[in-house]
Amino acid sequence: MIDLRSDTVTKPTVGMRQAMADAEVGDDVYGEDPTVNRLEAMAASLLGKEAGLFVPTGVMGNQLSIRLHTQPGDEVIVESSAHILRYEGGSASSLSGVQLCPVQGIRGLLSSDAVEAAIRRPDLHTPPTTLLCLEQTHNVGGGSVYPLETIRQLTDLARRHGLALHLDGARLFNASVKAGVKVAEYARFFDTVSFCLSKGLGAPVGSMVVSDAVRIQKLRRLRKVFGGGMRQVGMLAAAGIYALEHHVTRLADDHANAKHLAQLLQAMPGVAVDVSAVETNMVMFQVPKSSKSTEHLLKDCREAGVLLNAVGERSFRAVTHLDVHREDVDAAGRIFARVFASG
């Protein structure tokens, strides 16, 4: 089965499994897991921050950061299709008591004019805007990459209005590899940055939050409050270390495979895809004139050997990752040609 649903489906490589088996462990809640400590220091150094915190999931990393930067009743600006808004279970409101202000972007990327229009002016009738969250790369935007200059403009604007800044960098390393920009260059604009180890980097679980030492100490307590304190978790941290040491530069292969898949899809009658919009490891495409329903098309693909996710009516997302090789992409292309032609 060729699994193109997400880069979350990756499995640990042989080398990663060995690193996990060999990991030295301790009680991380006491700060005594040496492998976790090494991972946190490595992540902080890579992103140019003072300290890091290992958390179970990207959602927890984002939500801890929102809790840190806000008070109940505050408003947080996010792009209208942001992961924080659409795919985190309403946790910002339920855990931090804030409301999210969705602002329309282009392929998930915000403009400074749109953000400035959304910032609340002081008024007792409205919630104060206290935080701006950006997403890099943008999931629903199809893996779109924020240019560094756009980030600078947005964060300068936020600072002028006294807003805190958080980057949901779930796929930050994809952006770095694509743009040729060091992750620390992106991270320097933000108070907190989260990134996932369990997507394109290929670890089985885990995310990081990096910031200054004072904020990380506060986040460590909040992690406990949120139920994220972990004990002998060095085996998972070892997977993250291995991922950062071995799986970053190879993200370029995923990007090339995604572009190749988009080109195959472009050649198929009845399939609509914008090859130029494929920047990283995601391909968004539509089969708009098919007589089959979205569910039927997914079923036909699955039965033929490819797993996909739908993102709308006869609209789909294919994600390449370290378990998908060029021959898999070619095979998926042949399957898509048959399935979509039959519709």
C-alpha positions as CSV (number, residue, x, y, z in Angstrom):
1,M,0.0,0.0,0.0
2,I,1.3,3.4,-1.0
3,D,0.3,5.8,1.9
4,L,0.0,9.4,0.7
5,R,-2.4,10.5,3.5
6,S,0.2,12.4,5.5
7,D,3.8,12.5,6.5
8,T,2.6,11.5,10.0
9,V,2.4,7.8,8.9
10,T,6.2,7.3,8.6
11,K,7.7,4.5,10.5
12,P,11.1,4.6,12.3
13,T,14.0,3.5,10.2
14,V,16.4,0.7,11.2
15,G,19.0,3.2,12.3
16,M,16.4,5.1,14.4
17,R,15.1,2.0,16.0
18,Q,18.7,1.1,17.1
19,A,19.2,4.6,18.5
20,M,16.0,4.2,20.5
21,A,17.1,0.8,21.8
22,D,20.5,2.2,22.9
23,A,19.1,5.3,24.6
24,E,20.0,6.2,28.1
25,V,16.9,7.1,30.1
26,G,15.9,8.8,33.4
27,D,12.9,10.5,34.9
28,D,12.2,13.6,32.7
29,V,9.8,15.2,35.1
30,Y,12.7,15.4,37.5
31,G,14.9,16.7,34.6
32,E,17.0,13.5,34.8
33,D,16.6,12.0,31.4
34,P,19.9,12.6,29.7
35,T,18.7,11.9,26.2
36,V,15.7,14.3,26.6
37,N,18.1,16.9,27.9
38,R,20.4,16.4,24.9
39,L,17.4,16.7,22.5
40,E,16.1,19.9,24.1
41,A,19.6,21.5,24.0
42,M,20.1,20.4,20.4
43,A,16.7,21.8,19.3
44,A,17.3,25.1,21.1
45,S,20.8,25.4,19.5
46,L,19.5,24.7,16.0
47,L,16.8,27.4,16.3
48,G,19.0,29.9,18.0
49,K,17.0,29.9,21.3
50,E,18.1,29.5,24.9
51,A,16.1,26.4,25.8
52,G,13.8,23.7,24.5
53,L,11.0,21.5,25.8
54,F,10.1,18.0,24.5
55,V,6.3,17.5,24.3
56,P,4.2,14.6,23.1
57,T,2.4,16.3,20.2
58,G,2.4,19.4,18.0
59,V,-1.0,20.3,19.3
60,M,0.3,20.4,22.9
61,G,3.3,22.5,21.8
62,N,0.9,25.0,20.1
63,Q,-1.5,25.1,23.0
64,L,1.1,25.4,25.7
65,S,2.4,28.4,23.8
66,I,-1.0,30.0,23.5
67,R,-1.6,29.5,27.2
68,L,1.8,31.1,28.0
69,H,1.1,34.2,26.0
70,T,-2.5,34.9,26.8
71,Q,-5.1,35.5,29.5
72,P,-8.7,34.2,29.3
73,G,-10.8,36.5,27.2
74,D,-7.9,37.5,24.9
75,E,-8.0,37.1,21.1
76,V,-5.4,35.4,19.0
77,I,-5.0,36.1,15.3
78,V,-4.6,33.1,13.1
79,E,-5.0,32.4,9.4
80,S,-8.5,31.3,8.5
81,S,-7.4,27.7,7.7
82,A,-4.7,27.4,10.3
83,H,-4.1,24.1,12.0
84,I,-4.6,25.8,15.4
85,L,-8.1,26.8,14.3
86,R,-9.2,23.8,12.2
87,Y,-7.5,20.7,13.6
88,E,-6.8,21.1,17.3
89,G,-10.2,20.3,18.7
90,G,-11.2,23.7,19.9
91,S,-8.4,23.5,22.5
92,A,-7.5,27.2,22.5
93,S,-10.9,28.1,23.8
94,S,-11.3,25.1,26.1
95,L,-7.8,25.1,27.6
96,S,-6.9,28.8,27.5
97,G,-10.2,30.6,27.4
98,V,-9.2,32.6,24.3
99,Q,-11.0,33.2,21.1
100,L,-9.4,32.8,17.7
101,C,-9.7,35.6,15.1
102,P,-9.5,34.0,11.6
103,V,-7.9,36.2,8.9
104,Q,-8.1,35.2,5.3
105,G,-4.7,34.5,3.6
106,I,-3.6,33.4,0.2
107,R,-2.7,29.7,0.3
108,G,-2.5,30.1,4.0
109,L,-0.1,33.0,4.0
110,L,-1.2,36.2,5.7
111,S,-0.4,39.8,4.6
112,S,0.5,42.6,7.0
113,D,-2.5,44.7,5.8
114,A,-4.9,41.9,6.6
115,V,-3.4,41.3,10.0
116,E,-3.3,45.0,10.9
117,A,-7.1,45.3,10.0
118,A,-7.8,42.4,12.4
119,I,-5.9,43.8,15.4
120,R,-8.4,45.2,18.0
121,R,-8.1,48.7,19.1
122,P,-8.6,49.3,22.9
123,D,-12.3,49.1,23.6
124,L,-14.1,47.6,26.6
125,H,-16.6,45.9,24.2
126,T,-14.0,43.8,22.4
127,P,-11.4,41.3,23.4
128,P,-7.8,42.5,23.4
129,T,-5.6,41.1,20.7
130,T,-2.5,39.7,22.4
131,L,-1.0,37.1,20.1
132,L,-0.3,36.4,16.4
133,C,0.3,32.8,15.3
134,L,1.8,31.9,12.0
135,E,2.1,28.4,10.4
136,Q,5.2,27.3,8.5
137,T,4.8,25.4,6.2
138,H,1.0,25.9,5.9
139,N,-0.8,22.6,5.9
140,V,-4.1,23.6,4.2
141,G,-2.2,25.9,1.9
142,G,-0.6,22.8,0.4
143,G,2.8,23.1,2.1
144,S,3.2,26.7,1.2
145,V,6.3,28.5,2.6
146,Y,6.3,32.0,4.2
147,P,9.0,34.1,2.6
148,L,11.4,35.4,5.3
149,E,10.6,39.0,4.3
150,T,6.9,38.4,4.8
151,I,7.6,37.0,8.2
152,R,9.7,40.1,9.1
153,Q,6.9,42.4,8.0
154,L,4.2,40.5,10.0
155,T,6.3,40.3,13.1
156,D,7.4,43.9,13.0
157,L,3.7,44.9,12.7
158,A,2.8,42.6,15.7
159,R,5.6,44.1,17.8
160,R,4.4,47.6,17.1
161,H,1.0,46.7,18.5
162,G,2.5,44.8,21.5
163,L,1.5,41.3,20.4
164,A,3.4,38.2,21.3
165,L,4.4,35.9,18.5
166,H,4.2,32.1,18.1
167,L,5.2,30.0,15.1
168,D,3.5,26.7,14.5
169,G,6.5,25.3,12.7
170,A,5.2,21.8,12.4
171,R,7.0,21.5,9.1
172,L,9.6,24.2,9.6
173,F,12.4,22.1,8.4
174,N,10.6,21.5,5.1
175,A,10.5,25.3,4.7
176,S,14.1,25.6,5.6
177,V,15.2,23.0,3.0
178,K,13.0,24.4,0.3
179,A,14.0,28.1,0.8
180,G,17.6,27.5,1.8
181,V,17.0,29.5,5.0
182,K,18.3,28.3,8.3
183,V,15.6,27.4,10.8
184,A,17.2,29.9,13.3
185,E,16.6,32.7,10.8
186,Y,12.8,31.9,10.8
187,A,12.8,31.4,14.6
188,R,14.5,34.6,15.6
189,F,11.3,36.6,14.9
190,F,9.2,34.6,17.4
191,D,8.8,34.4,21.2
192,T,8.0,30.7,20.9
193,V,8.4,28.2,18.1
194,S,7.1,24.6,18.0
195,F,8.1,22.0,15.5
196,C,7.2,18.3,14.9
197,L,9.7,15.5,15.0
198,S,7.0,13.0,13.9
199,K,6.1,14.3,10.4
200,G,8.7,14.5,7.6
201,L,11.6,14.0,10.1
202,G,10.3,10.5,10.6
203,A,10.3,10.1,14.4
204,P,7.4,8.0,15.8
205,V,6.1,10.7,18.2
206,G,7.1,14.0,19.7
207,S,7.4,17.7,19.1
208,M,9.6,20.5,20.5
209,V,9.0,24.0,21.7
210,V,11.9,26.4,21.9
211,S,12.1,29.9,23.5
212,D,14.1,31.8,26.1
213,A,15.0,30.0,29.4
214,V,12.4,31.8,31.5
215,R,9.5,31.0,29.1
216,I,10.6,27.4,28.8
217,Q,10.6,27.0,32.6
218,K,7.0,28.4,32.6
219,L,6.1,26.0,29.8
220,R,7.5,23.1,31.7
221,R,5.1,23.7,34.5
222,L,2.2,24.2,32.0
223,R,3.2,20.9,30.3
224,K,2.6,19.2,33.7
225,V,-0.7,21.1,34.1
226,F,-1.8,19.9,30.6
227,G,-0.9,16.3,31.5
228,G,2.2,16.2,29.3
229,G,4.8,15.3,31.9
230,M,6.7,12.2,30.8
231,R,9.0,9.8,32.7
232,Q,11.6,7.5,31.1
233,V,11.0,9.0,27.6
234,G,14.6,9.0,26.4
235,M,13.9,6.3,23.8
236,L,11.5,8.7,22.1
237,A,13.9,11.6,22.5
238,A,16.6,9.4,20.8
239,A,14.4,9.1,17.8
240,G,14.1,12.9,17.6
241,I,17.9,13.3,17.9
242,Y,18.4,10.7,15.1
243,A,15.8,12.5,13.0
244,L,17.6,15.9,13.4
245,E,20.9,14.3,12.6
246,H,19.9,12.2,9.6
247,H,16.6,13.2,8.2
248,V,16.7,17.0,7.5
249,T,18.5,17.3,4.2
250,R,16.7,14.3,2.7
251,L,13.4,16.3,2.9
252,A,14.5,17.6,-0.5
253,D,13.7,14.1,-1.8
254,D,10.2,14.4,-0.6
255,H,9.8,17.8,-2.3
256,A,11.1,16.4,-5.6
257,N,8.8,13.5,-5.4
258,A,5.8,15.7,-4.7
259,K,6.7,17.9,-7.7
260,H,7.0,14.7,-9.8
261,L,3.6,13.5,-8.7
262,A,2.1,16.8,-9.5
263,Q,3.5,16.7,-13.0
264,L,2.1,13.2,-13.5
265,L,-1.3,14.4,-12.3
266,Q,-1.2,17.4,-14.6
267,A,-0.9,15.1,-17.6
268,M,-4.1,13.3,-16.7
269,P,-7.4,14.4,-18.4
270,G,-10.0,15.4,-15.8
271,V,-7.4,16.2,-13.1
272,A,-6.8,19.8,-12.0
273,V,-3.5,20.6,-10.3
274,D,-1.3,23.6,-10.0
275,V,2.3,22.3,-10.3
276,S,3.8,25.7,-9.5
277,A,2.0,25.7,-6.1
278,V,3.9,22.5,-5.1
279,E,6.6,23.9,-2.9
280,T,7.3,21.2,-0.4
281,N,5.9,17.7,0.1
282,M,2.2,18.3,-0.5
283,V,0.1,18.1,-3.7
284,M,-3.4,19.5,-3.7
285,F,-5.5,18.4,-6.7
286,Q,-9.1,18.0,-7.9
287,V,-11.1,15.7,-10.1
288,P,-14.0,18.2,-10.6
289,K,-15.9,16.5,-13.3
290,S,-15.9,12.9,-12.0
291,S,-19.2,11.2,-11.8
292,K,-18.1,9.4,-8.7
293,S,-18.3,10.9,-5.2
294,T,-15.3,11.8,-3.2
295,E,-15.8,8.7,-1.0
296,H,-16.1,6.5,-4.1
297,L,-12.8,7.9,-5.5
298,L,-11.0,7.3,-2.2
299,K,-12.3,3.8,-2.1
300,D,-11.2,3.0,-5.7
301,C,-7.7,4.4,-4.9
302,R,-7.5,2.4,-1.7
303,E,-8.5,-0.8,-3.4
304,A,-6.0,-0.2,-6.2
305,G,-3.2,0.4,-3.6
306,V,-3.0,4.1,-2.7
307,L,-4.3,5.9,0.4
308,L,-5.3,9.5,0.1
309,N,-7.0,12.1,2.2
310,A,-9.9,14.3,0.9
311,V,-9.8,18.0,1.6
312,G,-13.1,18.9,-0.1
313,E,-15.6,17.7,-2.7
314,R,-13.5,15.7,-5.2
315,S,-10.5,17.5,-3.8
316,F,-7.5,15.6,-2.5
317,R,-4.2,16.0,-0.8
318,A,-1.2,13.7,-1.4
319,V,1.8,13.9,0.9
320,T,5.2,12.5,0.2
321,H,7.6,11.3,3.0
322,L,10.5,9.1,3.7
323,D,8.6,5.9,3.2
324,V,7.5,7.0,-0.3
325,H,10.2,6.6,-3.0
326,R,10.2,7.6,-6.6
327,E,9.1,4.2,-7.8
328,D,6.1,4.5,-5.4
329,V,5.2,7.9,-6.9
330,D,5.3,6.4,-10.4
331,A,3.1,3.5,-9.3
332,A,0.7,5.9,-7.6
333,G,0.6,7.9,-10.9
334,R,-0.4,4.8,-12.8
335,I,-3.1,4.0,-10.3
336,F,-4.5,7.6,-10.4
337,A,-4.6,7.5,-14.2
338,R,-6.7,4.4,-14.1
339,V,-9.0,5.4,-11.3
340,F,-9.7,9.0,-12.4
341,A,-10.1,8.0,-16.1
342,S,-12.7,5.5,-15.1
343,G,-14.7,8.2,-13.3
